[in-house]
Amino acid sequence: MGTRHHQGGFAKGDAMNVALWIVAGLLAVGFGAGGVAMLAMSKERFRAISSAQHYVDDFDPRFIKALGALKVLAAAGLILPAIFDIATVLVPLAALGLVLVMTGASTVRIVRREWGSLLGDLGWFALAAFVAWGRFGPESFVG
């Protein structure tokens, strides 16, 4: 499961590994909840959650459902492969997928001039990029 075996205390990379697990968990909860909401609610009901959801006005309801499904799959991909130690390369790939999703989201925020929401989206982008970098690189589950 990508753990290190050592005698007492923390190994050099343990703090980074813990940070990556925490951030991956936060991403999984956030994107999982958002994705489930997109799948379970109508476009109109999802839009009514807050003004930050008004971007859905620019998209077909089928796109919103597809995006919700992608978010749920990414959330699962951030955690489950590492927990079960199966196809762990999916963890950084899921994070990279979220980087791409948030690139699109940020672009939509710029076009719509939703600057406050853009800052939040850039935060999610940065967290996903951190997990992708960490799990592809210094704290990879592979090797």
MODELLER restraints for C-alpha pairs under 7 A, 6 or more apart:
rsr = mdl.restraints
at = mdl.atoms
rsr.add(forms.Gaussian(group=physical.xy_distance, feature=features.Distance(at['CA:1:A'], at['CA:82:A']), mean=5.89, stdev=0.5))
rsr.add(forms.Gaussian(group=physical.xy_distance, feature=features.Distance(at['CA:1:A'], at['CA:83:A']), mean=6.42, stdev=0.5))
rsr.add(forms.Gaussian(group=physical.xy_distance, feature=features.Distance(at['CA:1:A'], at['CA:85:A']), mean=4.99, stdev=0.5))
rsr.add(forms.Gaussian(group=physical.xy_distance, feature=features.Distance(at['CA:2:A'], at['CA:141:A']), mean=4.83, stdev=0.5))
rsr.add(forms.Gaussian(group=physical.xy_distance, feature=features.Distance(at['CA:17:A'], at['CA:139:A']), mean=6.23, stdev=0.5))
rsr.add(forms.Gaussian(group=physical.xy_distance, feature=features.Distance(at['CA:20:A'], at['CA:131:A']), mean=5.84, stdev=0.5))
rsr.add(forms.Gaussian(group=physical.xy_distance, feature=features.Distance(at['CA:20:A'], at['CA:134:A']), mean=6.94, stdev=0.5))
rsr.add(forms.Gaussian(group=physical.xy_distance, feature=features.Distance(at['CA:23:A'], at['CA:127:A']), mean=6.58, stdev=0.5))
rsr.add(forms.Gaussian(group=physical.xy_distance, feature=features.Distance(at['CA:24:A'], at['CA:78:A']), mean=5.96, stdev=0.5))
rsr.add(forms.Gaussian(group=physical.xy_distance, feature=features.Distance(at['CA:24:A'], at['CA:79:A']), mean=6.97, stdev=0.5))
rsr.add(forms.Gaussian(group=physical.xy_distance, feature=features.Distance(at['CA:24:A'], at['CA:131:A']), mean=6.51, stdev=0.5))
rsr.add(forms.Gaussian(group=physical.xy_distance, feature=features.Distance(at['CA:27:A'], at['CA:75:A']), mean=6.83, stdev=0.5))
rsr.add(forms.Gaussian(group=physical.xy_distance, feature=features.Distance(at['CA:28:A'], at['CA:75:A']), mean=4.06, stdev=0.5))
rsr.add(forms.Gaussian(group=physical.xy_distance, feature=features.Distance(at['CA:28:A'], at['CA:76:A']), mean=6.80, stdev=0.5))
rsr.add(forms.Gaussian(group=physical.xy_distance, feature=features.Distance(at['CA:28:A'], at['CA:78:A']), mean=6.41, stdev=0.5))
rsr.add(forms.Gaussian(group=physical.xy_distance, feature=features.Distance(at['CA:31:A'], at['CA:71:A']), mean=5.42, stdev=0.5))
rsr.add(forms.Gaussian(group=physical.xy_distance, feature=features.Distance(at['CA:31:A'], at['CA:72:A']), mean=6.55, stdev=0.5))
rsr.add(forms.Gaussian(group=physical.xy_distance, feature=features.Distance(at['CA:31:A'], at['CA:75:A']), mean=5.96, stdev=0.5))
rsr.add(forms.Gaussian(group=physical.xy_distance, feature=features.Distance(at['CA:32:A'], at['CA:71:A']), mean=6.05, stdev=0.5))
rsr.add(forms.Gaussian(group=physical.xy_distance, feature=features.Distance(at['CA:32:A'], at['CA:72:A']), mean=4.73, stdev=0.5))
rsr.add(forms.Gaussian(group=physical.xy_distance, feature=features.Distance(at['CA:32:A'], at['CA:75:A']), mean=5.25, stdev=0.5))
rsr.add(forms.Gaussian(group=physical.xy_distance, feature=features.Distance(at['CA:34:A'], at['CA:68:A']), mean=6.99, stdev=0.5))
rsr.add(forms.Gaussian(group=physical.xy_distance, feature=features.Distance(at['CA:35:A'], at['CA:68:A']), mean=3.80, stdev=0.5))
rsr.add(forms.Gaussian(group=physical.xy_distance, feature=features.Distance(at['CA:35:A'], at['CA:69:A']), mean=6.07, stdev=0.5))
rsr.add(forms.Gaussian(group=physical.xy_distance, feature=features.Distance(at['CA:35:A'], at['CA:71:A']), mean=4.95, stdev=0.5))
rsr.add(forms.Gaussian(group=physical.xy_distance, feature=features.Distance(at['CA:35:A'], at['CA:72:A']), mean=5.17, stdev=0.5))
rsr.add(forms.Gaussian(group=physical.xy_distance, feature=features.Distance(at['CA:36:A'], at['CA:68:A']), mean=6.32, stdev=0.5))
rsr.add(forms.Gaussian(group=physical.xy_distance, feature=features.Distance(at['CA:36:A'], at['CA:72:A']), mean=6.67, stdev=0.5))
rsr.add(forms.Gaussian(group=physical.xy_distance, feature=features.Distance(at['CA:37:A'], at['CA:46:A']), mean=6.96, stdev=0.5))
rsr.add(forms.Gaussian(group=physical.xy_distance, feature=features.Distance(at['CA:38:A'], at['CA:46:A']), mean=6.54, stdev=0.5))
rsr.add(forms.Gaussian(group=physical.xy_distance, feature=features.Distance(at['CA:38:A'], at['CA:64:A']), mean=6.30, stdev=0.5))
rsr.add(forms.Gaussian(group=physical.xy_distance, feature=features.Distance(at['CA:38:A'], at['CA:65:A']), mean=5.84, stdev=0.5))
rsr.add(forms.Gaussian(group=physical.xy_distance, feature=features.Distance(at['CA:38:A'], at['CA:68:A']), mean=4.91, stdev=0.5))
rsr.add(forms.Gaussian(group=physical.xy_distance, feature=features.Distance(at['CA:39:A'], at['CA:65:A']), mean=5.18, stdev=0.5))
rsr.add(forms.Gaussian(group=physical.xy_distance, feature=features.Distance(at['CA:39:A'], at['CA:68:A']), mean=5.50, stdev=0.5))
rsr.add(forms.Gaussian(group=physical.xy_distance, feature=features.Distance(at['CA:39:A'], at['CA:69:A']), mean=6.83, stdev=0.5))
rsr.add(forms.Gaussian(group=physical.xy_distance, feature=features.Distance(at['CA:43:A'], at['CA:56:A']), mean=6.99, stdev=0.5))
rsr.add(forms.Gaussian(group=physical.xy_distance, feature=features.Distance(at['CA:43:A'], at['CA:61:A']), mean=5.85, stdev=0.5))
rsr.add(forms.Gaussian(group=physical.xy_distance, feature=features.Distance(at['CA:46:A'], at['CA:53:A']), mean=6.88, stdev=0.5))
rsr.add(forms.Gaussian(group=physical.xy_distance, feature=features.Distance(at['CA:47:A'], at['CA:53:A']), mean=4.90, stdev=0.5))
rsr.add(forms.Gaussian(group=physical.xy_distance, feature=features.Distance(at['CA:47:A'], at['CA:54:A']), mean=5.32, stdev=0.5))
rsr.add(forms.Gaussian(group=physical.xy_distance, feature=features.Distance(at['CA:47:A'], at['CA:56:A']), mean=6.50, stdev=0.5))
rsr.add(forms.Gaussian(group=physical.xy_distance, feature=features.Distance(at['CA:52:A'], at['CA:117:A']), mean=6.19, stdev=0.5))
rsr.add(forms.Gaussian(group=physical.xy_distance, feature=features.Distance(at['CA:74:A'], at['CA:94:A']), mean=4.91, stdev=0.5))
rsr.add(forms.Gaussian(group=physical.xy_distance, feature=features.Distance(at['CA:74:A'], at['CA:98:A']), mean=6.94, stdev=0.5))
rsr.add(forms.Gaussian(group=physical.xy_distance, feature=features.Distance(at['CA:77:A'], at['CA:90:A']), mean=5.90, stdev=0.5))
rsr.add(forms.Gaussian(group=physical.xy_distance, feature=features.Distance(at['CA:77:A'], at['CA:91:A']), mean=5.47, stdev=0.5))
rsr.add(forms.Gaussian(group=physical.xy_distance, feature=features.Distance(at['CA:77:A'], at['CA:94:A']), mean=5.38, stdev=0.5))
rsr.add(forms.Gaussian(group=physical.xy_distance, feature=features.Distance(at['CA:78:A'], at['CA:91:A']), mean=4.61, stdev=0.5))
rsr.add(forms.Gaussian(group=physical.xy_distance, feature=features.Distance(at['CA:78:A'], at['CA:94:A']), mean=5.77, stdev=0.5))
rsr.add(forms.Gaussian(group=physical.xy_distance, feature=features.Distance(at['CA:78:A'], at['CA:95:A']), mean=6.57, stdev=0.5))
rsr.add(forms.Gaussian(group=physical.xy_distance, feature=features.Distance(at['CA:79:A'], at['CA:91:A']), mean=6.85, stdev=0.5))
rsr.add(forms.Gaussian(group=physical.xy_distance, feature=features.Distance(at['CA:81:A'], at['CA:87:A']), mean=5.75, stdev=0.5))
rsr.add(forms.Gaussian(group=physical.xy_distance, feature=features.Distance(at['CA:81:A'], at['CA:88:A']), mean=4.93, stdev=0.5))
rsr.add(forms.Gaussian(group=physical.xy_distance, feature=features.Distance(at['CA:81:A'], at['CA:90:A']), mean=6.62, stdev=0.5))
rsr.add(forms.Gaussian(group=physical.xy_distance, feature=features.Distance(at['CA:81:A'], at['CA:91:A']), mean=6.60, stdev=0.5))
rsr.add(forms.Gaussian(group=physical.xy_distance, feature=features.Distance(at['CA:82:A'], at['CA:88:A']), mean=5.40, stdev=0.5))
rsr.add(forms.Gaussian(group=physical.xy_distance, feature=features.Distance(at['CA:88:A'], at['CA:141:A']), mean=6.09, stdev=0.5))
rsr.add(forms.Gaussian(group=physical.xy_distance, feature=features.Distance(at['CA:88:A'], at['CA:142:A']), mean=6.91, stdev=0.5))
rsr.add(forms.Gaussian(group=physical.xy_distance, feature=features.Distance(at['CA:89:A'], at['CA:142:A']), mean=6.93, stdev=0.5))
rsr.add(forms.Gaussian(group=physical.xy_distance, feature=features.Distance(at['CA:92:A'], at['CA:131:A']), mean=6.47, stdev=0.5))
rsr.add(forms.Gaussian(group=physical.xy_distance, feature=features.Distance(at['CA:92:A'], at['CA:132:A']), mean=4.36, stdev=0.5))
rsr.add(forms.Gaussian(group=physical.xy_distance, feature=features.Distance(at['CA:92:A'], at['CA:135:A']), mean=5.28, stdev=0.5))
rsr.add(forms.Gaussian(group=physical.xy_distance, feature=features.Distance(at['CA:92:A'], at['CA:136:A']), mean=5.84, stdev=0.5))
rsr.add(forms.Gaussian(group=physical.xy_distance, feature=features.Distance(at['CA:93:A'], at['CA:132:A']), mean=6.90, stdev=0.5))
rsr.add(forms.Gaussian(group=physical.xy_distance, feature=features.Distance(at['CA:95:A'], at['CA:128:A']), mean=5.06, stdev=0.5))
rsr.add(forms.Gaussian(group=physical.xy_distance, feature=features.Distance(at['CA:95:A'], at['CA:129:A']), mean=6.69, stdev=0.5))
rsr.add(forms.Gaussian(group=physical.xy_distance, feature=features.Distance(at['CA:95:A'], at['CA:131:A']), mean=6.05, stdev=0.5))
rsr.add(forms.Gaussian(group=physical.xy_distance, feature=features.Distance(at['CA:95:A'], at['CA:132:A']), mean=5.02, stdev=0.5))
rsr.add(forms.Gaussian(group=physical.xy_distance, feature=features.Distance(at['CA:96:A'], at['CA:128:A']), mean=6.79, stdev=0.5))
rsr.add(forms.Gaussian(group=physical.xy_distance, feature=features.Distance(at['CA:96:A'], at['CA:129:A']), mean=6.65, stdev=0.5))
rsr.add(forms.Gaussian(group=physical.xy_distance, feature=features.Distance(at['CA:96:A'], at['CA:132:A']), mean=5.51, stdev=0.5))
rsr.add(forms.Gaussian(group=physical.xy_distance, feature=features.Distance(at['CA:98:A'], at['CA:128:A']), mean=6.11, stdev=0.5))
rsr.add(forms.Gaussian(group=physical.xy_distance, feature=features.Distance(at['CA:99:A'], at['CA:125:A']), mean=5.29, stdev=0.5))
rsr.add(forms.Gaussian(group=physical.xy_distance, feature=features.Distance(at['CA:99:A'], at['CA:128:A']), mean=5.66, stdev=0.5))
rsr.add(forms.Gaussian(group=physical.xy_distance, feature=features.Distance(at['CA:99:A'], at['CA:129:A']), mean=5.95, stdev=0.5))
rsr.add(forms.Gaussian(group=physical.xy_distance, feature=features.Distance(at['CA:102:A'], at['CA:121:A']), mean=6.23, stdev=0.5))
rsr.add(forms.Gaussian(group=physical.xy_distance, feature=features.Distance(at['CA:102:A'], at['CA:125:A']), mean=5.37, stdev=0.5))
rsr.add(forms.Gaussian(group=physical.xy_distance, feature=features.Distance(at['CA:105:A'], at['CA:121:A']), mean=6.82, stdev=0.5))
rsr.add(forms.Gaussian(group=physical.xy_distance, feature=features.Distance(at['CA:106:A'], at['CA:118:A']), mean=5.64, stdev=0.5))
rsr.add(forms.Gaussian(group=physical.xy_distance, feature=features.Distance(at['CA:106:A'], at['CA:121:A']), mean=6.03, stdev=0.5))
rsr.add(forms.Gaussian(group=physical.xy_distance, feature=features.Distance(at['CA:106:A'], at['CA:122:A']), mean=6.82, stdev=0.5))
rsr.add(forms.Gaussian(group=physical.xy_distance, feature=features.Distance(at['CA:109:A'], at['CA:115:A']), mean=6.72, stdev=0.5))
rsr.add(forms.Gaussian(group=physical.xy_distance, feature=features.Distance(at['CA:109:A'], at['CA:117:A']), mean=6.79, stdev=0.5))
rsr.add(forms.Gaussian(group=physical.xy_distance, feature=features.Distance(at['CA:109:A'], at['CA:118:A']), mean=5.44, stdev=0.5))
rsr.add(forms.Gaussian(group=physical.xy_distance, feature=features.Distance(at['CA:134:A'], at['CA:140:A']), mean=6.69, stdev=0.5))
rsr.add(forms.Gaussian(group=physical.xy_distance, feature=features.Distance(at['CA:135:A'], at['CA:141:A']), mean=6.67, stdev=0.5))
